[in-house]
């Protein structure tokens, strides 16, 4: 009887050694992860996202391939996701600004057994599409906080400048702001990402409607900086305030100098870093967070802006 238990014990030890060796080998492999977003890495915001992904790739010993359409194009983005599925990577990271348009492509990835994590946009569709989890900012609640903050400052009429019409996340920012800005007025100004068009439309709106007392950008580098320039050029800084979602070194300097009220930080570096890290862990060990991970919002105001500028100029904040 003793010899039987002895053999069983040896067997358990042998299995344990084999298992640990197997895990060790897998831990040394370099899984491939494909990221498909709606923002090119040349965009200041998305360059920070990509920086986070590339750092996570180094830290987690994985390969990351960052892909995005040349413009905000959901057909092209769906094709990029389908192409990624055909390569059978260890995981796919996606932004999901239009769940209706991108849903079928995402579902193909899930059906193929490829773990998908969404980031930045698409939190509402995460569970429905079978996405493992979402890393980002829930935009409607963020907008409500922004609207409430603007209201607390005594402002009456917000011009919400949307440079990417059709992006559900940006639509939610303006809609949330309107909810939080209870009793005040919110006017949505649609535009493209062209700086000249943004400045021209903001100036035209401020000229035609003197009741506007705050311009809210949905992107600091694309809109926030342009809004500050227009307000200064028109000489209405005493009557029209500026605030913006997201960060840029120049806009943060405007906040530090008192030329803008605040920036809303959703931490794009984390939005890039965490999904890659989570997929690397999942590929090696089968572990993954049990829920979504909020990366924002937080407000960067005059007293904290200076401390964030250096990291922003390095592509981290």
C-alpha positions in Angstrom: 0.0 0.0 0.0 2.8 2.3 0.9 4.4 1.7 -2.5 1.2 2.7 -4.3 1.0 6.0 -2.5 4.7 6.5 -3.2 4.1 6.0 -6.9 1.1 8.3 -6.8 3.2 11.0 -5.1 5.9 10.6 -7.8 3.2 10.9 -10.4 1.8 14.1 -8.9 5.3 15.6 -8.7 6.0 14.6 -12.3 2.8 16.2 -13.5 3.6 19.3 -11.5 7.0 19.6 -13.0 5.7 19.1 -16.6 3.0 21.7 -16.0 5.4 24.2 -14.6 7.7 23.6 -17.6 4.8 24.1 -20.0 3.8 27.4 -18.4 7.5 28.5 -18.4 7.8 27.9 -22.1 4.6 29.7 -22.8 5.7 32.6 -20.6 8.8 32.9 -22.8 6.8 33.0 -26.1 6.0 36.3 -27.8 2.3 36.4 -28.6 1.1 38.6 -31.4 -1.6 41.3 -30.7 -3.2 43.4 -33.3 -4.7 46.8 -32.5 -7.3 48.4 -34.8 -8.5 51.9 -33.9 -10.3 54.7 -35.6 -7.5 57.1 -35.0 -4.2 57.3 -36.8 -1.0 57.4 -34.8 -0.2 60.7 -36.4 -3.1 62.2 -34.4 -1.6 63.6 -31.1 -4.2 61.8 -29.0 -3.7 58.4 -30.8 0.0 58.8 -30.7 -0.2 58.6 -26.9 -2.4 55.5 -27.2 0.1 53.9 -29.4 3.0 54.9 -27.1 1.2 53.1 -24.3 0.7 50.0 -26.5 4.3 49.9 -27.5 5.6 50.3 -24.0 3.2 47.5 -22.9 4.6 45.3 -25.7 8.1 45.8 -24.3 7.1 45.2 -20.7 5.0 42.1 -21.5 7.2 40.7 -24.3 4.5 40.7 -27.0 4.4 41.9 -30.6 1.9 44.7 -31.3 0.7 45.7 -34.7 -1.1 49.1 -34.7 -3.6 49.7 -37.5 -6.0 52.5 -38.4 -7.8 53.7 -41.5 -6.5 56.9 -43.1 -9.7 58.8 -42.2 -12.7 58.2 -39.9 -14.0 55.4 -42.0 -16.1 52.6 -40.4 -16.1 50.4 -43.6 -12.3 50.5 -43.8 -12.0 49.9 -40.1 -14.3 46.8 -40.3 -12.1 45.5 -43.1 -9.0 46.0 -40.9 -10.7 44.0 -38.1 -11.6 41.2 -40.4 -8.1 41.1 -41.8 -6.8 40.9 -38.2 -9.1 37.9 -37.6 -7.7 36.1 -40.6 -4.2 36.3 -39.0 -5.4 34.6 -35.8 -3.5 36.7 -33.3 -3.4 36.0 -29.6 -5.7 39.0 -29.1 -7.3 42.0 -30.8 -7.6 45.5 -29.3 -10.2 47.7 -30.9 -11.8 51.1 -30.4 -15.5 50.9 -31.2 -16.9 54.3 -32.1 -19.8 52.8 -34.1 -20.9 49.4 -32.7 -23.6 48.9 -35.4 -21.1 49.3 -38.2 -18.2 47.4 -36.5 -20.3 44.8 -34.6 -20.3 42.1 -37.3 -16.5 42.2 -37.7 -16.0 42.1 -34.0 -18.4 39.2 -33.6 -16.3 37.3 -36.3 -13.3 37.7 -34.0 -15.2 36.4 -31.0 -16.6 33.5 -32.9 -13.1 32.6 -34.0 -12.1 32.3 -30.4 -9.9 35.4 -30.4 -10.1 37.4 -27.2 -11.1 41.1 -27.9 -10.7 44.1 -25.6 -12.2 47.4 -26.5 -10.8 50.7 -25.5 -11.6 54.4 -25.7 -15.1 54.0 -27.2 -17.8 51.4 -27.3 -18.3 50.6 -23.7 -22.1 50.2 -24.1 -21.6 47.4 -26.7 -19.0 45.5 -24.8 -21.1 42.8 -23.3 -23.5 42.4 -26.2 -20.7 41.8 -28.7 -18.8 39.3 -26.5 -15.9 41.6 -25.9 -13.9 40.6 -22.8 -13.8 44.0 -21.2 -13.5 47.7 -22.0 -10.7 50.1 -20.9 -11.7 53.8 -21.2 -14.0 56.6 -20.1 -17.7 56.2 -20.0 -18.5 59.3 -22.0 -22.1 60.1 -21.0 -21.3 60.2 -17.2 -18.1 62.1 -18.1 -20.1 64.6 -20.0 -22.6 65.0 -17.1 -19.7 65.9 -14.8 -18.3 68.4 -17.3 -21.7 70.0 -17.7 -22.2 70.2 -13.9 -18.8 71.8 -13.5 -19.4 74.4 -16.2 -22.8 75.2 -14.5 -21.1 75.6 -11.1 -18.9 78.2 -12.7 -22.0 80.3 -13.6 -21.8 79.8 -17.3 -25.0 79.8 -19.4 -24.4 78.8 -23.0 -22.0 76.0 -24.1 -20.7 75.7 -27.7 -19.8 72.0 -28.0 -17.5 71.6 -31.0 -17.6 68.0 -32.5 -14.8 67.4 -34.9 -15.7 63.8 -35.7 -19.5 63.6 -36.3 -20.7 60.0 -36.2 -18.3 59.0 -33.5 -20.7 57.7 -30.8 -18.3 58.6 -28.0 -18.1 62.3 -29.0 -21.8 62.5 -29.5 -22.2 61.2 -25.9 -19.8 63.8 -24.6 -22.0 66.6 -25.9 -25.2 64.9 -24.9 -23.8 64.2 -21.4 -22.7 67.8 -21.1 -26.2 69.0 -21.9 -27.6 66.7 -19.2 -25.2 68.0 -16.6 -25.6 71.6 -17.7 -29.2 71.6 -16.3 -31.0 74.9 -17.0 -28.3 76.1 -19.4 -28.1 75.9 -23.2 -25.8 73.6 -25.2 -25.3 74.1 -28.9 -23.5 71.4 -30.9 -21.2 72.7 -33.7 -20.3 70.0 -36.2 -17.0 70.3 -38.0 -14.1 68.3 -39.5 -10.7 67.9 -38.0 -9.3 70.6 -40.3 -7.8 73.3 -38.1 -8.7 76.2 -40.5 -12.4 75.0 -40.6 -12.5 74.6 -36.9 -11.3 78.1 -36.3 -13.6 79.6 -38.9 -16.7 77.9 -37.6 -16.0 78.8 -34.0 -15.4 82.4 -34.9 -18.6 82.4 -37.0 -20.6 80.9 -34.1 -19.3 83.4 -31.6 -20.0 86.3 -33.9 -23.6 85.2 -34.7 -24.5 84.3 -31.1 -23.1 86.6 -28.4 -24.9 84.6 -25.7 -22.2 81.8 -26.0 -20.0 82.1 -23.0 -17.9 78.9 -23.2 -16.4 76.9 -26.0 -16.1 73.2 -25.2 -13.7 71.2 -27.4 -13.9 67.4 -27.6 -10.2 67.2 -28.4 -7.6 69.5 -26.8 -5.0 69.4 -29.7 -7.6 69.6 -32.5 -10.3 71.9 -31.0 -9.2 73.2 -27.6 -6.1 74.9 -28.9 -8.0 76.4 -31.9 -10.7 77.7 -29.5 -8.1 79.5 -27.4 -6.6 81.1 -30.5 -10.0 82.3 -31.8 -11.1 83.8 -28.5 -7.8 85.6 -28.1 -7.9 86.8 -31.7 -11.5 88.1 -31.3 -10.6 89.8 -28.0 -13.4 88.2 -26.1 -11.5 86.2 -23.5 -13.2 88.2 -20.7 -16.6 87.0 -21.9 -16.0 83.6 -23.5 -14.2 80.8 -21.7 -12.7 77.7 -23.1 -12.5 74.1 -21.8 -11.7 70.8 -23.5 -11.7 67.1 -23.3 -8.3 65.4 -23.5 -4.8 66.9 -23.2 -2.0 68.5 -25.2 1.1 70.4 -24.0 -0.2 73.6 -25.6 -3.7 73.4 -24.2 -2.3 72.6 -20.7 -0.1 75.7 -20.9 -3.3 77.7 -21.7 -4.9 76.2 -18.6 -1.8 77.0 -16.5 -1.8 80.6 -17.9 -5.5 81.1 -17.1 -6.5 81.2 -20.8 -8.6 78.0 -20.5 -10.7 76.6 -17.6 -9.7 73.0 -17.5 -8.9 69.9 -19.5 -10.6 66.5 -19.0 -8.1 63.7 -18.8 -9.2 60.2 -19.9 -5.6 58.9 -19.8 -5.0 57.6 -23.4 -1.7 56.1 -22.4 -3.5 53.7 -20.0 -6.1 53.0 -22.7 -3.3 51.7 -24.9 -1.1 50.1 -22.2 -3.7 48.1 -20.2 -5.4 46.2 -23.1 -2.1 44.9 -24.4 -1.0 43.9 -20.9 -4.3 42.1 -20.2 -4.2 40.2 -23.5 -0.6 39.2 -22.8 -1.6 37.8 -19.4 -4.6 36.1 -20.9 -2.5 34.4 -23.6 0.0 33.1 -21.1 -2.0 32.4 -18.0 -5.7 32.7 -18.8 -6.1 35.5 -16.3 -8.1 38.7 -17.1 -9.9 41.4 -15.1 -13.6 40.5 -14.4 -14.9 43.9 -15.4 -14.4 47.1 -17.3 -11.6 49.4 -16.3 -12.4 53.2 -16.1 -9.5 55.4 -17.1 -11.3 58.8 -16.6 -12.5 61.4 -16.2 -10.3 63.6 -14.1 -10.0 67.4 -14.3 -6.7 69.1 -14.9 -7.0 72.8 -13.7 -4.7 75.7 -13.3 -3.1 74.5 -10.1 -2.2 71.1 -11.6 -1.7 71.8 -15.3 2.0 72.7 -15.0 2.9 69.4 -13.5 1.3 67.5 -16.4 2.8 69.5 -19.2 6.2 67.7 -19.3 4.6 64.3 -19.5 2.2 65.5 -22.2 5.1 66.8 -24.3 6.7 63.3 -24.0 3.6 61.6 -25.3 2.5 60.1 -22.0 -0.3 62.4 -20.8 
